[in-house]
Amino acid sequence: MMARVAGSSALASDPRRRPIGVFDSGVGGLTVLHELLVQLPHEDFLYLGDTARFPYGERSGEELARFSSAIAEELLRRRAKLLVVACNSATAAALPSLRRRMMETTLGVDVLGVVRPEALQALAATHSGRIGLLATPTTVASGAYEEVVSMIDPHVTLHAVACPGLATIIQAGQQFDERAVQVVREACAPLRAADVDAVILGCTHYPLIQPMLQRTLGPRVALISSGAALARQVEHALSTRSLQHPRAGEGDYRFLCTGDTDAFHELGTRFLQMPLGTVEHVELAEVEALA
């Protein structure tokens, strides 16, 4: 079911009618938004892509915490009722501090990220107890996935592989070039050697090359992405707080970006696989990183 693209509308005073805020470093998070739109068609969504500072995958944790704080403040200013961090690197670096900050607000806004839903899916999918992770250098270095996996099942081994530059290749539309094929083969080689039977796609850009990854890893390896599982978590969070939108029809979805709006629109259609309306340029205020 396709949600309709929003025009300008007044911000709702009823908390249930406020949008769900979603953000990422660029357009990769639109693969998550796609699942949210399909599974939660009655909700309104406001997506912010920080394309001016893309990619996040090789930035420091301190930088990502600061960027995420500024984006969260912007989405909260626009009355978001819940925040979804649709970026693995930002989730790994900033989720705990963002949660503390948002729970201090008047509304007590929940913040959900992509790491835990993927880790839980991978644990449910593995039969061998050997899981792979393909992610950006920042996400791998954070140890966020290892922490979740070891906390839930210490007998499972996680084999993490950093993929520098892969998200940039995909965002540039070069995912089928020979360079992309070579990067994928090199990244998958240690996972094949480790004989994993489930691989977490630890970057929201990677679902766009899922067929290539599946061919390289083999048909018996389960590929785990965050969209569907995260959408179920969002639905549960809304239900718990009685924040489900009361409408019966389709909701709206709108877009903000910090970089070139035309480029975002062109790329975004490919990632979202749904029509995009007008993309609004936004300048983010400088915010100190949360402790």
N, C-alpha and C positions, 0 to 999 in steps of 0.2 A: 504494500500500500504506500502510495506516495504522499508525503506531506506537501503542503503548499508553501511557496516562498512568501515571506511577509513583506508588506509594505511598511510605512511608518505607522506606528500605533502608540497609544498612550500606555504608559507603564501601569500595570495592574496594582491596585492597592490590596486586593485579596491575595494572600500569599500563595494560594493554590494556582492562581492565574499568572504568576510570575514565571519567567523562563528558566530553564536549566542552562547554566553556563558551562561551556566546554572549551578547553584551550589546548594548544599544541604549539610547537616551535614553527610549524608551517602548515602544510596541507595533509600530512600523514594522518593526523587525528581525524580527518574526515572519514577514514575507514571505520573508526569507532562511531562517529556521528551517524554514518549510514545505518549501523545496527540499531542505534538508539531511535532513529526515525522510523525504522521498520517495526521494532518491538514496542515502542511507546508513541503511536501515531497521534494521540490526543494532546501530547505535550508541546509546548513552545521551547525552542532552543536558540541560544545565542552563542555562536562559535567565534573565538578569537584566535587567529593565527599570527604568531610573532615572527613573521617572515623577514623582518628587517634584521633579526638577530639569528636567523637560521644559518647553520645547524646548531642544535644544543648538544649533540652527542660527544663533542670533544671539549666542552667548556667545564669549568670547575664547579664543584658543588655549591660554593659560595655565590658564584654568578647566577646559577640556576635558581637558588633560593631567592635571590633578589629579584630576578625576572618574574618568577612565579608569584611573588608577593605583589608586584606592581600589576600584573594581569588580574590576580584575584581581586584587588581593590577596584579595578576598572569594572569587572563583571558585577561585583557587589554594588557599585555605584549605579549600575543599570538594573538593579533589583533582582539579581539571580537568586533563586530559592535553594539551589544546590549546585555544587561545582564538581565537574569531572575533569581530572587532569589526564588528558588523552595523549600523554607523552611519557614514555618509559623513563627517559633521563630525568625529567622534571619530577616524576613520581618518586624515583629513587632518591633524589636530592632534597626535595622540599615537602613531601607529603606530611610528615609529622608536624613540622612547624606551621604549615598552612592550616592543618586541622585545629591546632591550638588557637591560632589567630581567629579563625572563623567561628569557633565555638564561643569566643568572647564577644561576638557581635550580638545585637539585640535579637536577631532571628535564630542564632545558633545554627549557622549554615553547615550542612554536612559536606565533606570533601572526599571524593572517591578517586582512586587511582587504578592504573592498569596492572600493577605488578602482582598483587595477591590473587585476583581472579585467574590470571594465566597460570600461576604456580599451582593453584588448586586443581585446575583442569589437567595440567601435566601429571600431577600426582595420581589423579584418577585414571589417566590414560596409560601410564607405564605398567608393564608386566615384569620387566627385567630389573626395575629399580635404577636404571641408568637414563637420565634425562639430559638433553642438550639445550643450550641457550645460545641464540644468535642475537647480539645486541651491539649498541654503540660502546665505544671505550669507556665513556662516563658511567653508563649503566653497569657494565661488567665490573668496573673498579669499585662501585658502590657496595657490592656484595648484597644488594637488596633481595635478589632472588634466592641466593644461598641461605640467607637468614630465614626467609619464609619456609623454604623447603625443609631445612634442618629442624626448624621448630615443629613442623607438622609430622615429619617422618625422617628421623635421623639416619635411617638405614638406606635412604635413597641418595645416590651420587649425582651431583649436577656438574656437567662438563660445559663450562662457559667459554665462548669464542667471541672476541671483539671483532667488529667489522667496520673499521674506519673507512669513511667515504661512501659506504653503500647507500645510506639514506640520501646523500647529496646526488648520487647517480640517479636514483629513482625519482627524486623530486625534479631533476632536470629533464626527465622523460627519456633517459638513456638506458633504461633497465634491460633492454634487449640487445645492447651493443656488446661487442666481444669483451670489452673491459669488465662489464657487469658479470658476464658469464664466468670470467676468470676469477673475479672476486668471490663469487658464490662458490665455485669449485674449491678454492683455497680455504674458505671458511668452513665448508662442509666436510673437508677431508678429515680433520681430527674427530669429528662427531661420528663419521663412518668407522674410523679406527676404534673408537670407544664402544661401538655397537649399541648406540642409544636406540630406544624405540619410541621416543617422544621428543620433539624439539619445540621449545618456546620461541616464537617470533617476537623477540624483545624490543621491537621498534615498530611503531604504527605504520611506517612506510612498507615494511616487509610483506604484508599480505598481497601487495600488488605483484610480487614475483613468486607467489606461492607455487604455481605450476613448475617453475624452474627449480625451486628448492625441492619440491617433491620428487621431480625426476632425478635430481642429483643425490638425494638422500635415500631414495627407494620407496616403493609404494607401501611398504609395511610400517613406515615411520609416521606416527601421528604428528601433524603440525598444529601447534596451539597458538591461536591469536586471541586478543582480549575482547573484541567487540561484543559478541553474543553474551558471554559470561558477565561482562561489566554492565550490559543493559539490564540483565536480570537483577544485578545488585542495585542499580539505580531504582528499578521498579520497587524493590523491597524497601529501600530507604524512604521513598516517597510514601509508600503504604504505611510504614511505621510511624511517620510523622503526620499522616493524613494530609499529604500535600499533592495528591493526584489531581490533575486538572479536571474540573467537572464537565467539560464539554464532551459531546458525543462524536463530533466530527474531527477532521484533521487539524493539527496545530500548525503554527508558523515556524520558520527557521530563518535566522538572519546571520550575517557575517561581518566581522570586523577583521582588519589586518593592519599591521604596523608598516608594511612595505608597499610594493606596487600593487594596486587593486586590480588592474587589468591582468597582470601575471597570475595573481591569486585566482581570479575568475577562470582563466584558461586552464590552469592546473587543477583547480578545485573540482570542476565538472568531471574530470577523469577519475579523481579519487573518490568523490561522493557517489558517482553513478546516478545522480539525480540533478535536476536543473538548479542553477544558482541564480539568485536575483542580484540586486545591486550590492556590491561590497563596499562597506564604509571604511575609510582610512581613519586610524586612531593613533594619537600620540600618547604614550604611557608616561605617567608621572614617575619620577625617581622615588623608589621606596627602599628603605634600609632592609637588609635581609633579616628575617625573623630568627630569633634565638631558638 
